[in-house]
Amino acid sequence: MILVSWKICLVAYALSAGLLFWHIKGKGSPARVWYRVIVIVGFAAQTSVILWGVWSALRLPITNLSGALHFLSWCTVGAYLLAAWRYGVASVGVVALPLAAVMWALGGPPRLPASVSPLVDSHWLTVHGLLSFAGEASLAIAFGAGLLYLLQERRIRSRCSVESLGRLPSLEILDEVNYRCLSVGFLLLTAGIITGAIWASEVWGSYWSWQAKETWGLITWLVYAGLLHQRLNAGWRGKRAATMAVLGFLLVLFTFAGAGLMGSGPHRFDKFQG
């Protein structure tokens, strides 16, 4: 049954992204209705797989790459649904949903968790994981808004007709969503780093050990701190801010997967697998 839910989720996100793209191109209003139904079905199926993982492991299923990809995919769709409801930017789903589907597929079919180190039996790991993944998901939505901003801005500069611009939000709305999601994501990421340091101190007696993922995580945090500083104090808006949001999220992906597979220590995904 869990395997069926995994497949339903994968198909639902791919199909809903296609319907949403069709709607944005102005090809038909019914696509918007079906998109909403299908994405909710997919999220429900995805939630059932995540809850199964939590129940099976009695902890947050993020201690291996497969579980981490699944959880980040789920957080990304959750953040997207919140942004679509709050700001009316359903079109960001043409970026967020394929991204979530790819992560879900790369995570592979769900399987029973392997034995893990007793070091993960800490409530700080759960708090650290929730905050960090929620922050990365919020930054993923900023990434989507940034991409759509760059696309819309280019089409406007090329003097496309109103009809050919499709049903994308205005540049002002996309820039606002970009800023809001960047702000929330940065705060959550900051809280995730702090709680991770507390967890490390509790388990290993050191707040920071300069492992690969810690180092790249700090670099990512500094990049976003610089971006927000420039937005607030130097007036960065529009194309420049959108470009930085896109580049920043590429760094997030590298830190999440690339740095998570390099070096040694507790942040290396296979270290907690039996």
C-alpha positions in Angstrom: 0.0 0.0 0.0 2.9 2.4 0.8 4.5 1.6 -2.5 1.2 2.5 -4.2 1.0 5.8 -2.3 4.6 6.6 -3.4 3.6 6.0 -7.1 0.4 8.0 -6.8 2.3 10.9 -5.4 4.9 10.8 -8.2 2.3 10.6 -11.0 0.1 13.2 -9.3 2.8 15.9 -9.1 4.0 15.3 -12.7 0.4 15.5 -14.0 -0.6 18.5 -11.9 2.5 20.4 -13.1 1.6 19.7 -16.7 -2.0 20.8 -16.1 -0.8 24.0 -14.4 1.5 24.8 -17.3 -1.4 24.2 -19.7 -3.5 26.6 -17.6 -0.8 29.3 -17.5 -0.4 29.2 -21.2 -4.1 30.1 -21.4 -5.2 26.9 -23.0 -8.1 26.1 -20.8 -9.7 26.9 -17.4 -10.7 23.4 -16.5 -7.0 22.5 -16.2 -6.8 24.8 -13.1 -9.6 22.9 -11.4 -8.2 19.4 -12.1 -4.7 20.6 -11.1 -5.9 21.5 -7.6 -7.6 18.2 -7.1 -4.7 16.2 -8.3 -2.1 18.1 -6.3 -4.1 17.6 -3.1 -4.4 13.9 -3.9 -0.7 13.7 -4.4 0.1 15.6 -1.2 -2.2 13.3 0.8 -0.5 10.2 -0.6 2.9 11.8 0.1 1.9 12.6 3.7 0.9 9.0 4.2 4.4 7.8 3.1 6.1 10.3 5.4 3.9 9.3 8.4 4.6 5.7 7.7 8.3 6.5 7.8 8.0 8.3 11.1 5.9 5.5 12.6 8.3 2.8 11.4 11.4 4.5 12.7 9.9 6.3 15.7 11.8 9.4 14.6 12.1 11.8 11.7 13.1 9.8 8.7 16.0 12.0 7.5 19.1 10.0 8.6 19.7 8.7 5.1 19.7 10.3 1.6 16.5 8.5 0.6 14.5 9.6 3.6 16.0 13.1 3.5 15.0 13.5 -0.2 11.4 12.3 0.6 11.1 14.7 3.5 12.4 17.7 1.6 10.1 16.9 -1.2 7.1 16.8 1.2 8.2 20.1 2.9 8.6 21.8 -0.5 5.1 20.9 -1.6 3.7 22.0 1.8 5.5 25.3 1.5 4.2 25.7 -2.0 0.6 25.1 -0.9 1.0 27.7 1.8 2.4 30.3 -0.6 -0.3 29.6 -3.2 -3.0 30.0 -0.5 -1.4 33.1 1.1 -0.3 35.0 -2.0 -2.3 33.5 -4.8 0.8 32.3 -6.7 -0.3 28.9 -7.9 1.9 29.3 -11.0 5.0 28.8 -8.9 4.0 25.2 -8.9 5.4 24.8 -12.5 8.8 25.0 -10.7 8.0 23.6 -7.2 6.0 20.5 -8.3 8.6 19.1 -10.8 11.3 19.8 -8.3 9.4 17.9 -5.6 8.7 15.1 -8.0 12.4 14.7 -9.0 13.4 14.6 -5.3 10.6 12.1 -4.6 11.8 9.9 -7.5 15.4 10.1 -6.6 14.6 9.0 -3.0 13.3 5.8 -4.5 10.5 3.6 -3.2 10.0 3.7 0.5 11.5 0.9 2.6 11.8 0.0 6.2 14.5 2.1 8.0 17.8 0.4 8.7 19.3 0.3 12.2 20.8 3.6 13.3 23.2 4.9 15.8 21.9 5.7 19.3 23.2 9.3 18.6 20.0 10.0 16.7 17.8 9.4 19.7 17.7 13.1 20.6 14.8 15.5 20.4 17.3 18.1 19.2 17.8 16.1 16.0 14.0 16.3 15.3 13.9 20.0 16.0 17.0 20.7 14.0 15.7 18.6 11.1 12.2 20.2 11.0 13.6 23.7 11.1 16.3 23.1 8.5 14.1 21.3 6.0 11.3 23.8 6.4 13.8 26.6 5.7 15.1 24.9 2.6 11.6 24.3 1.4 10.8 28.0 1.8 14.0 28.9 -0.1 12.8 26.5 -2.8 9.6 28.6 -3.3 11.8 31.7 -3.4 13.8 30.0 -6.1 10.6 29.2 -8.1 9.3 32.8 -7.8 12.8 34.1 -8.9 12.8 31.9 -12.0 9.3 33.0 -12.9 10.3 36.6 -12.3 13.2 36.3 -14.7 11.0 34.6 -17.3 8.3 37.3 -17.0 10.7 40.1 -17.0 12.4 38.9 -20.2 9.1 38.4 -22.0 8.0 41.9 -21.0 11.3 43.4 -22.3 10.8 41.6 -25.5 7.4 43.4 -25.8 5.3 40.2 -26.0 1.6 40.8 -26.3 -0.6 40.5 -23.1 -2.1 37.2 -24.4 1.3 35.7 -25.0 2.4 36.5 -21.4 0.0 33.9 -20.2 -1.3 33.8 -16.7 1.8 34.5 -14.7 1.6 36.9 -11.7 2.9 40.4 -12.0 6.5 41.2 -11.4 5.6 43.0 -8.2 3.8 40.0 -6.8 6.7 37.6 -7.8 9.2 39.9 -6.2 7.2 40.2 -3.0 6.8 36.4 -2.8 10.5 36.0 -3.4 11.3 38.4 -0.5 8.8 36.9 1.9 10.0 33.3 1.3 13.6 34.4 1.5 13.0 36.0 4.8 11.1 33.0 6.3 13.6 30.6 4.9 16.6 32.5 6.3 15.0 32.7 9.8 14.2 28.9 9.8 17.7 28.1 8.4 19.2 30.2 11.2 17.2 28.4 13.8 18.2 25.1 12.3 21.9 25.9 12.5 21.5 27.0 16.2 19.6 23.9 17.2 22.0 21.7 15.3 24.9 23.2 17.2 23.0 22.5 20.5 22.5 18.9 19.4 26.1 18.5 18.5 27.2 19.9 21.8 24.9 17.5 23.7 26.1 14.5 21.8 29.7 15.2 20.9 30.7 17.9 23.3 31.4 20.5 20.6 29.1 23.1 19.0 31.0 23.1 15.7 33.5 20.8 14.0 33.9 22.2 10.5 32.6 19.1 8.7 31.8 19.5 5.0 28.1 20.0 5.5 28.6 22.4 8.4 31.0 24.5 6.4 28.9 24.6 3.3 25.8 25.3 5.4 27.6 28.3 6.9 28.5 29.5 3.4 24.9 29.2 2.3 23.7 31.1 5.3 26.2 33.9 4.6 25.1 34.1 1.0 21.4 34.5 2.0 22.4 36.9 4.8 24.2 39.0 2.3 21.2 38.9 -0.1 18.7 40.0 2.6 21.1 42.7 3.7 21.3 44.1 0.2 17.5 44.0 -0.3 17.0 45.9 3.0 19.8 48.3 2.9 20.9 48.7 -0.8 17.5 48.5 -2.4 18.1 45.3 -4.3 14.9 44.3 -6.0 13.6 42.7 -9.2 16.0 41.0 -11.5 19.1 41.2 -9.3 17.3 39.7 -6.3 15.6 37.0 -8.4 18.9 36.0 -9.9 20.5 35.7 -6.4 17.6 33.7 -5.1 18.1 31.2 -8.0 21.9 31.0 -7.4 21.4 30.7 -3.7 19.1 27.7 -4.0 21.5 25.9 -6.2 24.0 26.3 -3.3 21.3 24.9 -1.0 21.0 21.8 -3.2 24.7 21.3 -3.3 24.9 21.7 0.5 22.0 19.3 1.0 23.2 16.5 -1.3 26.7 17.1 -2.4 28.2 18.1 1.0 26.0 15.4 2.6 27.9 12.8 0.7 31.4 14.2 1.2 33.8 13.9 4.1 32.9 12.2 7.4 31.0 12.8 10.6 27.3 12.7 11.5 26.1 14.8 8.6 27.2 12.2 6.1 24.0 10.4 5.2 25.3 6.9 5.3 26.8 7.3 8.7 23.4 6.5 10.4 22.6 3.5 8.3 23.0 0.0 9.5 
